């Protein structure tokens, strides 16, 4: 590093710098950075040094006498050109991160800045090792993926809870342990109590029973608060709904304490109100797939519990008489295309669309529909099968990237032609990249050359379409 020329600062620093010869100034630069280079006017490395022993194993000493641009990876060459071009007398260039091929495995990421002390003199380049940063970024990406997996598991558990709560044949309510106010009620409890959901939620549990049994009820809640346990009791439901056995369990969630209440009607209680489906209708009610019957104007006549769960509603009364279009389809044109096909052909199979819930949920469903114009009351029948959401790459428009021409044509009438053209371009790009990787046996450098892309451009597109495994060893993970 004896060839390092000293900079000429002003004032006190100028006087201090005058005490240092060229060799001492070079040693100072080398000690203040991980890597220091002296670059001549032709861009050739005249001297190279590192201040860390682990960097010596990367072959830095072998860079002497080579063009600086030849020591970096292909995608880093433009950055070296920019550093050499921006080096001006008396000013530091902005920092740029480049990658050097390493004999020990993954590329070596270095952050460089340069200074030309004299107008016609060499360039002093200082570099910072970014391997620790790359490792942190890799661990951050792994942590984010772990959080996403945990979030998916949590959502799945919540969905199962809601589904079991809604489809349970046992009357179940949830109440706040402190105030005894009811917060949730399932359809079985609604039928047992003979009241709509909106008239039950918010009530005191005591309002569901006749006054004669309130002392036992108060004792049940007192026991729950003190010991967390309480014995079952038999009480008479208000409104002449007969006797029921009440079981209670205490649980905590979302920072609050709640009570799970189960109501089991006794044999002496009244029969369920008329209108509860039996026979074939009972089978439809218990189907795991959504089932809806509408009139020819698409107003709902019958809906089973699975459909109510998909649209986030509790009772059939809330959907009866409402147009099915209210929940079906991402856009109005999508539902209209389904109904037009049903009118023309009398039946529809495997129509992929979504159901929009009353509280903002979106469920992917596959619809099969049939028209029955010859019945006593002409009607339309729909089954809606929930389709598990797949983790798939999306483009800027937000639609899942189609994987075939057939899937592309199915989008006609559901999205605009401009979006279809954009998705066609994405599909062709994805297929070309997959073919190039298959031909080159996953040699990404060769695949990038075959496609006429830079290595950086190929990695960006692979990441966009979710192709291959891009781990922390790829240079693109370091900004």
DAURMO-V533930 format. One record per backbone hydrogen bond with DSSP energy under -0.5 kcal/mol. NH is the residue of the N-H (numbers start at 1). CO is the residue of the C=O. Records with the same first field share a line. If there is no record, write none. Layout:
NH: CO, CO
//
This chain:
4: 1
9: 7
13: 10
14: 10
15: 11
16: 12
17: 13
18: 14
19: 15, 16
20: 17
25: 21
26: 22
27: 23
28: 24
29: 25
30: 26
31: 27
32: 28
33: 30
34: 127
35: 127
36: 49
37: 125
38: 47
39: 37, 123
40: 44
43: 40
45: 66
46: 38, 44
47: 38
49: 36
51: 34
55: 52
56: 52, 53
57: 53
58: 55
59: 56
60: 55
62: 59
63: 60
64: 61
65: 45
66: 63
68: 43
70: 67
71: 68
72: 69
73: 99
76: 73
77: 73, 74
79: 76
80: 76
81: 77
82: 78
83: 79
84: 80
85: 81
86: 82
87: 83
88: 86, 91
90: 116
91: 88
93: 114
96: 112
98: 96, 110
100: 108
102: 105
105: 102
107: 473
108: 100
109: 107
110: 98
111: 128
112: 96, 110
113: 126
115: 124
116: 88, 91
117: 115
121: 118
123: 39
124: 115
125: 37, 123
126: 113
127: 35
128: 111
130: 109
134: 130
135: 131
136: 132
137: 133
138: 134
139: 135
140: 136
141: 137
142: 138
143: 139
144: 140
145: 141
146: 142
147: 143
148: 144
149: 145
150: 146
151: 147
152: 148
153: 149
154: 150
155: 151
156: 152
157: 153
158: 154
159: 155
160: 156
161: 157
162: 158
163: 159
164: 160
165: 161
166: 162
167: 163
168: 164
171: 263
173: 261
174: 184
175: 259
176: 181
177: 257
180: 176
182: 203
183: 174
184: 174
186: 172
189: 186
190: 186
191: 187
192: 188
193: 189
194: 190
195: 190
199: 196
200: 196, 197
201: 197
202: 182
203: 200
205: 180
207: 204
208: 205
209: 206
210: 236
213: 210
214: 211
217: 213
218: 214
219: 215
220: 216
221: 217
222: 218
223: 219
224: 220
225: 221
226: 222
227: 223
228: 223, 224
229: 223
233: 246
235: 233, 244
237: 235, 242
238: 208
240: 237
241: 237
244: 235
245: 264
246: 233
247: 245, 262
249: 260
250: 228
251: 258
253: 256
256: 253
258: 251
259: 175
260: 249
261: 173, 259
262: 247
263: 171
264: 245, 262
265: 263
266: 243
269: 266
276: 273
281: 278
283: 279
284: 280
285: 281
286: 282
287: 284
290: 384
292: 382
293: 302
294: 380
295: 299
296: 378
298: 295
300: 322
301: 293
302: 293
304: 291
305: 285
308: 304
309: 305
310: 306
311: 307
312: 309
313: 308
318: 315
319: 316
320: 316
321: 300
322: 319
324: 298
326: 323
327: 324
328: 324
329: 354
334: 331
335: 331
336: 332
337: 333
338: 334
339: 335
340: 336
341: 337
342: 338
343: 339
344: 340
345: 341
346: 342
348: 369
351: 367
352: 350
353: 365
355: 363
356: 327
357: 355, 361
358: 311
360: 357
363: 355
365: 353
366: 385
367: 351
368: 383
369: 348
370: 381
371: 346
372: 379
375: 372
379: 372
380: 294
381: 370
382: 292
383: 368
384: 290
385: 366, 383
386: 384
387: 364
388: 386
392: 390
395: 399
398: 395
401: 393
408: 404
409: 405
410: 406
411: 407, 408
412: 409
413: 415
414: 411
415: 411
420: 416
421: 417
422: 418
423: 419
424: 420
425: 421
426: 422
427: 423
428: 424
429: 425
430: 426
431: 427
432: 428
433: 429
434: 430
435: 431
436: 432
437: 433
438: 434
439: 435
440: 436
441: 438
442: 437
444: 442
447: 443
448: 444
449: 445
450: 446
451: 447
452: 448, 449
453: 448
458: 454
459: 455
460: 456
461: 457
462: 458
463: 459
464: 460
465: 461
466: 462
467: 462
470: 468
471: 469
474: 471
477: 474
478: 475
479: 477
//
